[in-house]
């Protein structure tokens, strides 16, 4: 039996905006990095061209009624 998978841990690069650290770190699983990244993006995470990762709160994709 062969088992394989990918586990992606993401930390927000704007840590000073996280008093409760509700979004950081996040964990996504899949068979490839692409699947994990796509799941993270659908969850509101933003991957910038300069290599930064922004959580839903910092990227502006968080819903207004969410609490910390």
C-alpha positions as CSV (number, residue, x, y, z in Angstrom):
1,X,0.0,0.0,0.0
2,X,1.3,3.5,-0.9
3,X,0.0,6.5,1.0
4,X,0.8,10.0,-0.1
5,X,-0.4,13.5,0.6
6,X,0.6,17.1,1.2
7,X,0.2,19.1,4.4
8,X,0.3,22.9,4.2
9,X,0.8,25.0,7.3
10,X,0.3,28.7,6.7
11,X,1.2,31.6,9.0
12,X,0.0,35.2,8.3
13,X,2.9,37.5,7.7
14,X,1.1,40.4,9.5
15,X,1.3,38.9,12.9
16,X,0.9,42.3,14.7
17,X,-2.8,42.3,13.6
18,X,-3.6,39.1,15.4
19,X,-4.4,39.6,19.1
20,X,-6.3,36.3,19.2
21,X,-4.2,34.5,16.6
22,X,-7.5,33.0,15.3
23,X,-6.3,32.6,11.7
24,X,-2.7,31.8,12.2
25,X,-1.5,29.1,11.8
26,X,-3.8,27.4,9.4
27,X,-3.5,23.8,8.1
28,X,-4.7,22.4,4.7
29,X,-4.3,18.9,3.3
30,X,-4.4,17.5,-0.2
31,X,-2.6,15.3,-2.7
32,X,-0.5,18.2,-4.1
33,X,0.6,21.7,-3.1
34,X,-1.7,23.1,-5.7
35,X,-4.8,21.5,-4.1
36,X,-3.8,22.8,-0.7
37,X,-3.2,26.3,-2.0
38,X,-6.5,26.3,-3.8
39,X,-8.3,25.3,-0.6
40,X,-6.5,28.0,1.4
41,X,-7.5,30.6,-1.2
42,X,-11.1,29.5,-1.1
43,X,-10.9,29.9,2.7
44,X,-9.9,33.6,2.2
45,X,-6.1,33.3,2.4
46,X,-4.1,35.5,0.0
47,X,-0.8,34.5,-1.6
48,X,1.1,37.6,-2.9
49,X,3.7,37.6,-5.7
50,X,6.5,38.7,-3.2
51,X,5.9,35.5,-1.2
52,X,3.8,36.8,1.6
53,X,0.7,35.0,3.0
54,X,-2.2,37.0,4.4
55,X,-5.0,35.5,6.4
56,X,-8.7,36.2,5.7
57,X,-8.7,39.0,8.2
58,X,-5.6,40.8,6.8
59,X,-6.5,40.2,3.2
60,X,-9.9,41.8,3.7
61,X,-11.8,38.6,2.8
62,X,-13.1,38.1,6.3
63,X,-16.9,38.5,6.8
64,X,-17.8,41.5,8.8
65,X,-19.9,39.6,11.4
66,X,-17.1,37.1,12.4
67,X,-15.9,37.5,15.9
68,X,-12.5,36.9,17.3
